Amino acid sequence: MSETTDDSTPSRFGRLLFAGGLALLAVRNLTNLDGRIAYADAKGVPFAETLVPASSGLLLGGSIGIGFWKSPKLSAASIATFFAGVTPVMHDFWAVDSESRDEELTSFLQNLTLLGAAIAFFRRANRE
């Protein structure tokens, strides 16, 4: 039995799952800006009224790029930048009360996982 290697773009199905989920997250952020800005303010994010829509736009643009595999290095870098910036600030499980700790830890770990996937997409795009 011969093994084939696939050096083409990453699996369309995998890309669409990843990109679609992130695009929906970004759209949810953008359609609830007041709530997201208030949450970011509560977390001490400076310039939240600017950074929340900008970072959500970064996530949306990156997810569209990964989904269509257009400018994949820039797209993956945009997603990675979003998660690297947002995760430790918004999901600081180590700094919240015990009641919120589990939820923040779960969100932190989910974001960390998505950051890892973005880095993997970046590496894949870098080989092309």
Short mmCIF file of the C-alpha atoms (twelve columns), coordinates in Angstrom:
data_MODEL
# 
_entry.id   MODEL 
# 
loop_
_atom_site.group_PDB 
_atom_site.id 
_atom_site.type_symbol 
_atom_site.label_atom_id 
_atom_site.label_alt_id 
_atom_site.label_comp_id 
_atom_site.label_asym_id 
_atom_site.label_seq_id 
_atom_site.Cartn_x 
_atom_site.Cartn_y 
_atom_site.Cartn_z 
_atom_site.pdbx_PDB_model_num 
ATOM 1   C CA . MET A 1   0.000   0.000  0.000  1 
ATOM 2   C CA . SER A 2   1.510   3.322  -0.980 1 
ATOM 3   C CA . GLU A 3   1.288   6.393  1.199  1 
ATOM 4   C CA . THR A 4   0.646   9.698  -0.474 1 
ATOM 5   C CA . THR A 5   1.690   13.034 0.876  1 
ATOM 6   C CA . ASP A 6   -0.421  16.094 0.408  1 
ATOM 7   C CA . ASP A 7   1.654   19.205 -0.120 1 
ATOM 8   C CA . SER A 8   -1.281  21.310 -1.247 1 
ATOM 9   C CA . THR A 9   -3.170  23.763 0.888  1 
ATOM 10  C CA . PRO A 10  -4.590  22.415 4.119  1 
ATOM 11  C CA . SER A 11  -7.790  20.450 3.976  1 
ATOM 12  C CA . ARG A 12  -10.673 22.574 2.754  1 
ATOM 13  C CA . PHE A 13  -12.989 21.046 5.343  1 
ATOM 14  C CA . GLY A 14  -10.574 21.753 8.199  1 
ATOM 15  C CA . ARG A 15  -9.965  25.297 6.979  1 
ATOM 16  C CA . LEU A 16  -13.678 25.976 6.701  1 
ATOM 17  C CA . LEU A 17  -14.407 24.615 10.179 1 
ATOM 18  C CA . PHE A 18  -11.635 26.716 11.705 1 
ATOM 19  C CA . ALA A 19  -12.391 29.839 9.680  1 
ATOM 20  C CA . GLY A 20  -16.163 29.539 9.984  1 
ATOM 21  C CA . GLY A 21  -16.063 29.221 13.749 1 
ATOM 22  C CA . LEU A 22  -13.726 32.194 14.090 1 
ATOM 23  C CA . ALA A 23  -15.750 34.302 11.673 1 
ATOM 24  C CA . LEU A 24  -18.873 33.655 13.728 1 
ATOM 25  C CA . LEU A 25  -17.041 34.654 16.904 1 
ATOM 26  C CA . ALA A 26  -15.892 37.872 15.245 1 
ATOM 27  C CA . VAL A 27  -19.390 38.674 13.960 1 
ATOM 28  C CA . ARG A 28  -20.826 38.038 17.442 1 
ATOM 29  C CA . ASN A 29  -18.275 40.488 18.842 1 
ATOM 30  C CA . LEU A 30  -19.083 43.085 16.201 1 
ATOM 31  C CA . THR A 31  -22.855 42.788 16.621 1 
ATOM 32  C CA . ASN A 32  -22.585 43.159 20.406 1 
ATOM 33  C CA . LEU A 33  -19.926 45.847 20.541 1 
ATOM 34  C CA . ASP A 34  -21.379 47.655 23.546 1 
ATOM 35  C CA . GLY A 35  -21.356 44.483 25.626 1 
ATOM 36  C CA . ARG A 36  -17.892 43.442 24.452 1 
ATOM 37  C CA . ILE A 37  -16.495 46.929 25.077 1 
ATOM 38  C CA . ALA A 38  -18.034 46.988 28.566 1 
ATOM 39  C CA . TYR A 39  -16.475 43.597 29.340 1 
ATOM 40  C CA . ALA A 40  -13.081 44.758 28.053 1 
ATOM 41  C CA . ASP A 41  -13.401 47.947 30.133 1 
ATOM 42  C CA . ALA A 42  -14.139 45.833 33.197 1 
ATOM 43  C CA . LYS A 43  -10.974 43.841 32.492 1 
ATOM 44  C CA . GLY A 44  -8.958  47.075 32.363 1 
ATOM 45  C CA . VAL A 45  -8.315  47.126 28.616 1 
ATOM 46  C CA . PRO A 46  -7.157  50.621 27.595 1 
ATOM 47  C CA . PHE A 47  -8.925  52.183 24.617 1 
ATOM 48  C CA . ALA A 48  -11.475 49.355 24.624 1 
ATOM 49  C CA . GLU A 49  -13.845 51.332 22.388 1 
ATOM 50  C CA . THR A 50  -11.155 51.217 19.685 1 
ATOM 51  C CA . LEU A 51  -9.396  47.938 20.414 1 
ATOM 52  C CA . VAL A 52  -12.494 45.720 20.620 1 
ATOM 53  C CA . PRO A 53  -13.791 46.488 17.104 1 
ATOM 54  C CA . ALA A 54  -10.241 46.558 15.696 1 
ATOM 55  C CA . SER A 55  -9.325  43.180 17.156 1 
ATOM 56  C CA . SER A 56  -12.662 41.702 16.077 1 
ATOM 57  C CA . GLY A 57  -11.995 42.991 12.553 1 
ATOM 58  C CA . LEU A 58  -8.541  41.406 12.700 1 
ATOM 59  C CA . LEU A 59  -10.132 38.087 13.625 1 
ATOM 60  C CA . LEU A 60  -12.808 38.386 10.916 1 
ATOM 61  C CA . GLY A 61  -10.323 39.291 8.195  1 
ATOM 62  C CA . GLY A 62  -7.952  36.533 9.210  1 
ATOM 63  C CA . SER A 63  -10.702 33.937 9.290  1 
ATOM 64  C CA . ILE A 64  -11.942 34.885 5.823  1 
ATOM 65  C CA . GLY A 65  -8.376  34.682 4.490  1 
ATOM 66  C CA . ILE A 66  -7.834  31.222 5.979  1 
ATOM 67  C CA . GLY A 67  -11.218 30.009 4.719  1 
ATOM 68  C CA . PHE A 68  -10.416 31.023 1.144  1 
ATOM 69  C CA . TRP A 69  -6.659  30.440 1.560  1 
ATOM 70  C CA . LYS A 70  -5.911  33.969 0.364  1 
ATOM 71  C CA . SER A 71  -2.860  35.658 1.870  1 
ATOM 72  C CA . PRO A 72  -2.661  32.735 4.271  1 
ATOM 73  C CA . LYS A 73  0.468   33.916 6.128  1 
ATOM 74  C CA . LEU A 74  -1.059  37.326 6.816  1 
ATOM 75  C CA . SER A 75  -4.414  35.742 7.676  1 
ATOM 76  C CA . ALA A 76  -2.928  33.237 10.112 1 
ATOM 77  C CA . ALA A 77  -0.734  35.948 11.629 1 
ATOM 78  C CA . SER A 78  -3.833  38.127 12.137 1 
ATOM 79  C CA . ILE A 79  -5.603  35.318 13.963 1 
ATOM 80  C CA . ALA A 80  -2.533  34.507 16.042 1 
ATOM 81  C CA . THR A 81  -2.126  38.178 16.952 1 
ATOM 82  C CA . PHE A 82  -5.757  38.332 18.054 1 
ATOM 83  C CA . PHE A 83  -5.421  35.313 20.337 1 
ATOM 84  C CA . ALA A 84  -1.976  36.259 21.668 1 
ATOM 85  C CA . GLY A 85  -3.287  39.685 22.668 1 
ATOM 86  C CA . VAL A 86  -6.772  38.825 23.852 1 
ATOM 87  C CA . THR A 87  -6.251  35.548 25.699 1 
ATOM 88  C CA . PRO A 88  -4.097  36.596 28.672 1 
ATOM 89  C CA . VAL A 89  -5.981  39.864 29.183 1 
ATOM 90  C CA . MET A 90  -9.578  38.734 28.817 1 
ATOM 91  C CA . HIS A 91  -9.266  35.237 30.274 1 
ATOM 92  C CA . ASP A 92  -6.937  35.838 33.217 1 
ATOM 93  C CA . PHE A 93  -8.127  32.849 35.254 1 
ATOM 94  C CA . TRP A 94  -5.298  33.349 37.751 1 
ATOM 95  C CA . ALA A 95  -6.627  36.799 38.727 1 
ATOM 96  C CA . VAL A 96  -10.354 36.160 39.125 1 
ATOM 97  C CA . ASP A 97  -12.396 34.902 42.050 1 
ATOM 98  C CA . SER A 98  -12.918 31.189 42.492 1 
ATOM 99  C CA . GLU A 99  -16.469 31.456 41.165 1 
ATOM 100 C CA . SER A 100 -15.244 32.643 37.741 1 
ATOM 101 C CA . ARG A 101 -12.003 30.681 37.611 1 
ATOM 102 C CA . ASP A 102 -13.269 27.538 35.840 1 
ATOM 103 C CA . GLU A 103 -15.048 29.484 33.098 1 
ATOM 104 C CA . GLU A 104 -12.044 31.749 32.498 1 
ATOM 105 C CA . LEU A 105 -9.659  28.774 32.501 1 
ATOM 106 C CA . THR A 106 -11.816 26.983 29.929 1 
ATOM 107 C CA . SER A 107 -11.894 30.084 27.706 1 
ATOM 108 C CA . PHE A 108 -8.136  30.550 28.154 1 
ATOM 109 C CA . LEU A 109 -7.425  26.955 27.116 1 
ATOM 110 C CA . GLN A 110 -9.797  27.137 24.145 1 
ATOM 111 C CA . ASN A 111 -8.087  30.292 22.928 1 
ATOM 112 C CA . LEU A 112 -4.675  28.735 23.476 1 
ATOM 113 C CA . THR A 113 -5.761  25.812 21.298 1 
ATOM 114 C CA . LEU A 114 -6.971  28.167 18.560 1 
ATOM 115 C CA . LEU A 115 -3.689  30.085 18.780 1 
ATOM 116 C CA . GLY A 116 -1.872  26.802 18.209 1 
ATOM 117 C CA . ALA A 117 -3.991  26.081 15.150 1 
ATOM 118 C CA . ALA A 118 -3.290  29.567 13.761 1 
ATOM 119 C CA . ILE A 119 0.431   28.966 14.215 1 
ATOM 120 C CA . ALA A 120 0.114   25.628 12.403 1 
ATOM 121 C CA . PHE A 121 -1.701  27.338 9.505  1 
ATOM 122 C CA . PHE A 122 1.031   29.991 9.415  1 
ATOM 123 C CA . ARG A 123 3.746   27.334 9.228  1 
ATOM 124 C CA . ARG A 124 1.862   25.529 6.466  1 
ATOM 125 C CA . ALA A 125 1.442   28.756 4.496  1 
ATOM 126 C CA . ASN A 126 5.111   29.549 5.002  1 
ATOM 127 C CA . ARG A 127 6.064   26.331 3.184  1 
ATOM 128 C CA . GLU A 128 4.155   27.327 0.069  1 
# 
